[in-house]
Amino acid sequence: MIRKVEIAGVNTANLPMLSNEEKQELLIRIKNGDKEARETFINGNLRLVLSVVQRFTRKRRKYG
């Protein structure tokens, strides 16, 4: 079962999840100038960014 969570209009179920090993490999490739690895790394962290946005949006609504 895939849980669909939509944050800021983005379905997080469609976002990739990177393992720690994948992140380390991508970081090495990024340091060597691999632009595709950079995009993959950014997209792999988008879920985290969206969760932070959601958390602060809820706090703002609660106190705003």
Residue pairs with C-beta under 8 A, 6 or more apart in sequence:
2 13
3 13
4 11
4 12
4 13
5 11
5 12
5 13
6 12
7 50
7 51
7 53
7 54
8 50
8 53
8 54
10 46
10 50
12 47
12 50
15 43
15 44
15 46
15 47
15 50
16 40
16 43
16 44
17 44
17 47
18 26
18 40
18 41
18 44
18 45
22 44
23 41
23 44
26 37
26 38
26 40
26 41
26 44
27 41
29 37
30 37
30 38
30 41
